[in-house]
Amino acid sequence: MNYLQDIYFTNLNMVYNMGGFFSIDGETDWSWAGGTFEQCKFYFITEGECVVEIGNKTYHAKAGDWLLIPANLWQSYYNVKGKPFKKYWMHFDIYPDTGLVDFLSLPFMVSVGKSNKAEKIFDTLVKAAMSNELSDKLTVKSCLFSLLMEYVKLAKPEGVSVQSRSDARLDDVLRFINENLDKPLPNELLAEKYFAHPNHFIRAFKDKTGQTPAKYIKARRMETAKRLLESTDLTIAEITEKLGINDSAHFSRLFKEQYNMPPAKYREYFKSQLIV
């Protein structure tokens, strides 16, 4: 039996980047020769057929099939000509990482059968995403988790349970990290907050979150940087300072490791997608 700790779900977050409903006639191409993409994808086929390669596996998807493509995994795709092709699509991020997909050994494609529940959630999300109302922003967030929930239900991962290990000390440490990302956060300091020897703290942290403290802190800082690049006009140097990183070049390397492109290029890419 594999166990996910409840602390994982305490820190689980999903961020919608963009999405919509895509429709073409039977003679138009929808294709990509192949490469990696820095965000996770959902494709939900409502009409027609397509071929999607993910990693070293090929999937022939038709109406009612739902594809999950994890971030940074090689992929290619094309539609099967001769009939109209329609799909809902979505780009999103999972934080602190996409380990949930690997841990549950989720398949990259499931079928919804006769149910149209997922399609209704996609439709609600796409409509809410076009609005600037606060309530609709919350609707988008709610739909993200609802879609993940539905996908996991359809995938039916076996031999996995959630083990509750409430740890108030770790909750305090995580809160301290999230409130002090602009400061140095060595293991010795965090271990003091946890009231344990650093070696014991590191083992306990990894056991209950699935990550080392350093990996968790890096992910939280890069998530914050990504949000600042998208929503502010702060310079790279100003963002670097807010993250408590010594120099902009080091920050750029860390950001590229996380998202496969340097921060300045990501900001340019994000703004170009908004125009489209």
C-alpha positions as CSV (number, residue, x, y, z in Angstrom):
1,M,0.0,0.0,0.0
2,N,1.4,3.4,-1.0
3,Y,0.5,6.4,1.1
4,L,0.1,10.1,0.3
5,Q,0.4,12.2,3.4
6,D,-2.4,14.6,4.1
7,I,0.2,17.4,4.3
8,Y,0.6,17.0,0.6
9,F,-3.0,18.1,0.0
10,T,-2.6,20.9,2.5
11,N,0.0,22.4,0.1
12,L,-1.5,21.3,-3.2
13,N,-2.3,24.1,-5.6
14,M,-3.4,24.3,-9.2
15,V,-3.0,27.4,-11.4
16,Y,-5.0,27.9,-14.6
17,N,-2.9,29.5,-17.4
18,M,-5.1,29.4,-20.4
19,G,-7.6,27.3,-22.2
20,G,-10.7,27.2,-24.4
21,F,-12.8,25.3,-26.9
22,F,-11.1,24.4,-30.2
23,S,-13.0,23.5,-33.3
24,I,-11.8,23.0,-37.0
25,D,-13.3,21.4,-40.1
26,G,-12.2,18.1,-41.5
27,E,-9.6,19.5,-43.9
28,T,-7.7,21.7,-41.4
29,D,-4.6,20.7,-39.7
30,W,-4.1,20.6,-35.9
31,S,-0.6,19.3,-35.4
32,W,2.7,19.7,-33.7
33,A,5.8,17.8,-34.8
34,G,7.0,17.3,-31.2
35,G,8.8,18.8,-28.3
36,T,8.3,19.6,-24.6
37,F,6.0,22.1,-22.9
38,E,6.5,23.8,-19.6
39,Q,2.9,23.4,-18.3
40,C,0.6,20.5,-17.9
41,K,-2.2,20.0,-20.4
42,F,-5.7,18.6,-20.5
43,Y,-7.3,17.7,-23.9
44,F,-10.9,16.6,-23.8
45,I,-12.1,15.4,-27.2
46,T,-15.8,16.1,-28.0
47,E,-15.8,15.3,-31.8
48,G,-13.5,13.7,-34.3
49,E,-10.2,11.9,-33.7
50,C,-6.6,12.7,-33.0
51,V,-3.3,11.0,-32.4
52,V,-1.2,12.2,-29.5
53,E,2.3,10.9,-28.6
54,I,3.3,11.3,-24.9
55,G,6.8,10.1,-24.0
56,N,7.2,6.8,-25.9
57,K,3.5,5.9,-26.1
58,T,0.9,6.8,-28.8
59,Y,-2.7,7.4,-28.0
60,H,-5.6,7.4,-30.6
61,A,-8.2,9.6,-29.0
62,K,-11.8,10.0,-30.1
63,A,-14.9,11.7,-28.8
64,G,-15.2,11.1,-25.0
65,D,-11.5,10.5,-24.5
66,W,-9.6,12.8,-22.1
67,L,-5.8,13.3,-22.2
68,L,-3.5,14.4,-19.4
69,I,0.0,15.5,-20.5
70,P,2.4,16.3,-17.7
71,A,4.7,19.2,-17.9
72,N,8.2,18.8,-19.5
73,L,7.3,15.5,-21.1
74,W,8.0,14.9,-24.9
75,Q,4.8,15.1,-26.9
76,S,3.4,15.5,-30.4
77,Y,-0.1,15.5,-31.9
78,Y,-2.2,15.7,-35.1
79,N,-5.9,15.4,-35.9
80,V,-7.3,12.7,-38.2
81,K,-8.6,14.4,-41.3
82,G,-11.9,13.8,-42.9
83,K,-14.3,14.9,-40.2
84,P,-14.6,18.0,-37.9
85,F,-12.4,18.0,-34.8
86,K,-13.4,19.6,-31.5
87,K,-11.9,19.6,-28.1
88,Y,-11.6,21.5,-24.8
89,W,-8.1,22.3,-23.9
90,M,-6.3,23.7,-20.9
91,H,-2.8,24.6,-19.8
92,F,-2.2,24.5,-16.0
93,D,0.4,24.1,-13.3
94,I,0.4,21.9,-10.3
95,Y,2.3,23.0,-7.2
96,P,4.5,22.2,-5.4
97,D,5.2,19.8,-8.3
98,T,3.6,17.3,-10.6
99,G,4.7,14.3,-8.4
100,L,1.0,13.4,-7.9
101,V,0.8,12.1,-11.5
102,D,3.9,9.9,-11.0
103,F,2.9,8.7,-7.5
104,L,-0.5,7.6,-8.6
105,S,0.8,6.2,-11.9
106,L,-2.0,8.1,-13.6
107,P,-2.6,7.0,-17.2
108,F,-2.2,9.7,-19.8
109,M,-5.7,9.0,-21.3
110,V,-9.0,8.0,-19.8
111,S,-12.5,7.6,-21.3
112,V,-15.5,9.4,-19.7
113,G,-18.0,6.9,-21.2
114,K,-21.5,8.2,-21.4
115,S,-21.0,10.7,-18.6
116,N,-20.9,14.4,-19.6
117,K,-19.8,15.7,-16.2
118,A,-16.3,16.5,-17.3
119,E,-17.5,18.4,-20.3
120,K,-19.8,20.5,-18.2
121,I,-16.9,21.4,-15.8
122,F,-14.7,22.3,-18.8
123,D,-17.5,24.5,-20.2
124,T,-18.0,26.2,-16.9
125,L,-14.3,26.9,-16.5
126,V,-13.9,28.3,-20.0
127,K,-16.8,30.7,-19.5
128,A,-15.6,31.8,-16.1
129,A,-12.0,32.3,-17.3
130,M,-13.2,35.1,-19.7
131,S,-14.6,37.1,-16.8
132,N,-12.8,39.5,-14.4
133,E,-15.4,39.0,-11.6
134,L,-14.0,37.8,-8.3
135,S,-16.6,35.1,-8.1
136,D,-15.6,33.7,-11.5
137,K,-11.9,33.6,-10.5
138,L,-13.0,31.4,-7.6
139,T,-15.1,29.3,-10.1
140,V,-12.0,28.7,-12.2
141,K,-10.0,27.5,-9.2
142,S,-12.9,25.3,-8.1
143,C,-13.2,23.8,-11.6
144,L,-9.5,23.0,-11.7
145,F,-9.7,20.8,-8.6
146,S,-13.0,19.3,-9.8
147,L,-11.4,18.3,-13.1
148,L,-8.4,16.7,-11.3
149,M,-10.8,14.9,-9.0
150,E,-12.8,13.6,-12.0
151,Y,-9.7,12.5,-13.8
152,V,-8.4,10.6,-10.7
153,K,-11.8,8.9,-10.3
154,L,-11.8,7.7,-13.9
155,A,-8.2,6.6,-13.7
156,K,-9.0,4.5,-10.6
157,P,-5.5,4.3,-9.1
158,E,-5.1,1.1,-7.1
159,G,-3.2,0.5,-3.9
160,V,-3.1,4.2,-2.8
161,S,-4.5,5.7,0.4
162,V,-4.2,8.9,2.3
163,Q,-2.5,8.6,5.6
164,S,-3.3,11.3,8.2
165,R,-0.3,12.4,10.1
166,S,-1.2,15.8,11.5
167,D,2.0,17.6,12.5
168,A,1.4,21.0,14.0
169,R,5.2,21.7,14.1
170,L,5.5,21.1,10.4
171,D,2.5,23.2,9.7
172,D,4.3,26.0,11.6
173,V,7.5,25.5,9.6
174,L,5.6,25.6,6.2
175,R,3.8,28.7,7.3
176,F,7.2,30.3,8.3
177,I,8.7,29.3,4.9
178,N,5.8,30.8,2.9
179,E,6.0,34.1,4.9
180,N,9.8,34.4,4.6
181,L,10.7,33.5,1.0
182,D,12.7,36.7,0.8
183,K,15.1,35.6,3.5
184,P,17.7,32.8,3.8
185,L,16.0,29.6,5.0
186,P,18.8,27.2,6.0
187,N,17.9,23.7,7.3
188,E,19.4,24.6,10.7
189,L,17.0,27.5,11.1
190,L,14.0,25.5,10.0
191,A,15.0,22.6,12.3
192,E,15.0,25.0,15.2
193,K,11.4,25.9,14.3
194,Y,10.6,22.2,14.2
195,F,12.4,21.6,17.6
196,A,14.6,18.8,16.1
197,H,18.1,18.1,14.9
198,P,18.6,19.1,11.3
199,N,19.0,15.5,10.1
200,H,15.8,14.4,11.8
201,F,14.0,17.5,10.5
202,I,15.0,16.8,6.9
203,R,13.9,13.2,7.1
204,A,10.5,14.2,8.7
205,F,10.0,17.0,6.1
206,K,10.6,14.6,3.2
207,D,8.5,11.9,4.7
208,K,5.5,14.1,5.1
209,T,5.7,16.3,2.1
210,G,7.5,14.1,-0.4
211,Q,10.2,16.7,-0.9
212,T,13.4,17.9,0.7
213,P,13.1,21.4,2.4
214,A,15.4,22.8,-0.3
215,K,13.2,21.5,-3.2
216,Y,10.1,22.8,-1.5
217,I,11.5,26.2,-1.0
218,K,12.8,26.4,-4.5
219,A,9.4,25.5,-5.9
220,R,7.6,28.0,-3.7
221,R,10.0,30.8,-4.8
222,M,9.7,29.9,-8.5
223,E,5.9,29.8,-8.2
224,T,6.0,33.3,-6.6
225,A,8.3,34.5,-9.3
226,K,6.1,33.2,-12.0
227,R,3.1,35.0,-10.5
228,L,5.0,38.2,-10.2
229,L,6.2,38.0,-13.9
230,E,2.6,37.5,-15.0
231,S,0.9,40.1,-12.8
232,T,3.4,42.9,-12.2
233,D,5.9,45.1,-14.1
234,L,8.7,44.4,-11.5
235,T,12.1,44.1,-13.0
236,I,14.0,40.8,-12.9
237,A,16.3,42.3,-10.3
238,E,13.4,43.4,-8.1
239,I,11.8,40.0,-8.3
240,T,15.2,38.4,-7.4
241,E,15.3,40.6,-4.3
242,K,11.8,39.7,-3.3
243,L,12.8,36.0,-3.4
244,G,15.9,36.4,-1.3
245,I,18.2,35.2,-4.1
246,N,21.7,36.7,-4.3
247,D,21.8,37.6,-8.0
248,S,19.7,37.8,-11.0
249,A,21.7,35.3,-13.1
250,H,21.3,32.6,-10.4
251,F,17.6,33.3,-10.3
252,S,17.3,33.1,-14.0
253,R,19.0,29.6,-14.0
254,L,16.7,28.4,-11.2
255,F,13.6,29.7,-13.1
256,K,14.7,28.0,-16.4
257,E,15.3,24.7,-14.6
258,Q,11.7,24.9,-13.3
259,Y,9.9,26.2,-16.5
260,N,12.3,25.5,-19.3
261,M,12.7,29.2,-20.2
262,P,14.4,32.2,-18.6
263,P,12.1,34.7,-16.7
264,A,12.3,37.5,-19.3
265,K,11.3,35.1,-22.1
266,Y,8.5,33.7,-20.0
267,R,7.1,37.1,-19.3
268,E,7.2,37.9,-23.1
269,Y,5.6,34.5,-23.8
270,F,2.8,35.0,-21.3
271,K,1.9,38.5,-22.6
272,S,1.9,37.2,-26.2
273,Q,-0.6,34.5,-25.2
274,L,-2.8,37.0,-23.6
275,I,-3.0,39.0,-26.8
276,V,-4.0,35.9,-28.8
